[in-house]
Every structure is written in structure tokens, then in C-alpha cells.
Amino acid sequence: MRSPEAERWGAFGREVRNVSVIVAPMVVVAVLQYLMQMVAIVMVGHVDQLSLSSVAIATSLTNVTGFSLLSGLVGGLETLCGQAFGAKQYNKIGTYTCSAILSLLLVCIPASISWIFLDKFLILIGQDPLISLKARKYSIYLIPALFGGTVVKPLVRSLQSQSLISPLLVSSTLVLGLHVPLCWALVFKLKMGSVGAAVGFSLSNWFYLVLIVFYVKFSSSCENTRVTVSLDVLIGVKEFFRFGVPSAVMVCLKWWSIEVLVLLSGLLPNPKLETSVLSICLTISTLHFTIPYGFGAAANTRVSNESGAGNPQAARLAVCTVMFLAIIEAITVSMAVLIGCRFLGKAYSNEKPVVSYVASMGPFISLSIITDSLQAVISGIARGSGWQHIGAYVNPGAFYLFGIPTAVLLGFPLHLKAKGLWIGILIGSLIQSTCLSLITGLTDWRKQAKMVKERMSKRTILYVDKDVDIVE
């Protein structure tokens, strides 16, 4: 008979395997997806500094007004689909996915209209007119990618909640393999510059959408969870927004605070240099973020599945396991960035002032990597548990009461420029990570599992002789 200590270590080992099956491919998927955007920035950066600055500004605003909203709102689907899969209520997964697609489409229409007038907004807030015009042109050619995201993001979250990661890995690999030569040809061979990068990004995203739709439509693994169109979709829209809105607030307020820094950098002396450097640092930080995002996806999937299945101890073990692995990863990568910071800027620019400036930002990027890792994992836990609303309260305080005011103070009156802006947001991240870690540590997982069970049984859809009865 095994001792209790041996049993605990055995359970931990099994959970490490369960988590690794999700983490490893999801990290690769996240990295491949982000490389699509980074490839465009790197190629444009080797055209000229004006193009790099305009793309940096355009990327910031399109993220704020479009892509971040989609990524935030779709977090509600991770709660709904993950818990439904754990509870073996497979019919709800397709309905929730269709509800999410409809909801995101409604959000995309006003967002895309705002991109058409992007230059007027940038000039209004004091940005350089030439940069503003090029940023607007880049943004307009990203509109197809935004609408593609209304379908592909819900489908990806649906597959993720069912631990169907292999099709995402294969599709992402194929898309990046197409994207690199396509973007290179449009930017350099056809001399389309930044517009070519935007066109390549949009085309690649739609190719990704086609691959995912093909898998969902014809794979036997999705036989019981395919997207279904019915009146229940309209009912699901309300429930989707119930979890999606606080999820969007939790994700977007952090995302937006970083993008605010890029906009503020355009108001500093020598805006082309400051904007380019901050954009490169943000790209490096975000590229790393794809790794803890994979851990967060694993935490989300495991916690939501186990909560939906009514296994609070398994959910708690999943949380501890993912946090342990994420901390090891964060420390390792942070040290690597600190050691190699002198060479980071060379991947994005040939200009010595830019490369030197990026190197001086290395220690601050390293610290951001640690806080971002904690935030990504805990956000995944929050979405899996359904307590996004708590994170929606933490983030405004962390970033908008402390982070951004500190960044403005350090960047402008104290003349630390881009370093001051980054230190300010780092302080916000530290406050956010500390608060969310305390909340996670104090969570009663038995009570959490009970709440999930009550919610899942509150609205059960029964199909009998083509009639739909909704039992409240």
C-alpha cells in the first residue's frame, strides 16, 4: 500500500503529464500565431524607420479597438465550453460557439469603421501627420483579418476546451509556412511596403480560418460539438456576454494600458526613435507572452473541465501544477533575456541608436517577463473558473490608478522617456499579479465546483421530437 506522500506525488506526476499534453502544443500554436504579426513588423522595420513607426502606431490602435476586444470577449467561451465539456453536455458547445461568433461580429462592425478614420484621431492627439496617414492605410488592409477573427477565435477556443490541440498546431504551422514567403514577396518584391505586410497578414488569417472550419466540419472528433444554428443561439448570446464582458475588461484593460505607452511615446522628443524602441520591446515581451499563454490555456482547460465534472480537488491540483511550471519557465526566460539583451535589437533594426536603446531596456523587459507569466496563468485560471469579474476589478486599479500615472510621471516630468513609461507599466503588472495570486490562493474549489454545477443545471436544453424545452 502506497503512503499518502507517494499518492500525492503520483497525482502531481499525472497532472504534469495532463498539463504538458496541452501546454506543449498550445505554446507552439501561440508562438506561431504571434510570429505572423512579428514577421510583418520585422520586415517593415528593414524598409525604413517611418514605416516601422507607422506600423507600430497602427498595430497599437487596431489592437486596442479591435483584436483585443475579440480576444477578451472570447474568453467567456473558454468558461462556457470548458465547463460544458467537463459536464458532458456536448450539445451546448456548438450552441455557445455560434453565439460567440454572432456576438463578435456585432463588435467588429463599429471597430472596422473606426479604422477608416484612424488618421484623423492620431492627428487630433498630436501624432505626426505622415505617420498617421501611413498608419491609417495599414489599418484599412487589416480589416479582413478582423472579420476573420470573429469566426476563427471562437472555433479555436471550442477546440481548446475539448483538448483538440493537434489541428491547431498543424494549421498554425501551415499558415506560418505560407505567411513568411507571402509577406516577403508583397513587402520587397512587389514593393508594397507596410501595405504588403497588412495584406499578407489578412490573407494568412483567412487561410487559417479555412483550415479550422474544414476540420470542424468534417472531423469525427467534432461530431457532437459542431456549431449549430438555432434559436438557442440567441439565448446563448446573453450568457456569452455575461462571462465575455468581464473577461474582455480583464484582458483589454491590461492590453490597452500597454498600447497607451506606445501612443505616449509618440509625444516624446525624437518620437520615431522612442516609438520604434518601445514597439520592439513590446514585441519581445509579447512574443514571450505566447509561452505563458500556453500555460494559461492549459490551466483554463483543466480547471474548467474538472470544475464542470465536479472534481474540486483535481481543479486545485491543476492550478498548483501549472503555476509551478510557469514560474520555472518565467525565471529561465527572464535570465536568458537579461544575458542576451545586447543582441535583441539587431533582429528588428539595423540602426545603432535603436539597437543600443533596446539593450538598455533589457533589465526591465526581464522583470516584465516574470509578472506577465503569472498574469497569463492566473487569467487562464480565472476564465476556467468563471470569476473573470474579479479580475475586471483588479486591473483598473493596478494599471489606471498606479501603472499609467507612474509611467507618465517617470517618462515626461522626470525625463526617463521610454524607460520611464516601461517602469510605470511594470509597477502596474506587479500589483496586478500580486492581487490575482492572492485571490487564486484563497479560492475555495469545493464551493467553486458547486457553483459551476448549479449553473450548468440551471438551463438544460432537451431536444424531443424537434421541440425545444428549456428547463429553468
PyMOL commands that set and color helices and strands:
alter all, ss='L'
color gray80, all
select helices_A, chain A and resi 4-45+49-73+75-86+91-116+118-124+129-140+143-161+166-189+193-218+220-222+232-265+271-308+312-347+352-360+362-385+388-411+417-441+445-458
alter helices_A, ss='H'
color red, helices_A
select strands_A, chain A and resi 460-464+467-471
alter strands_A, ss='S'
color yellow, strands_A
deselect
rebuild
show_as cartoon
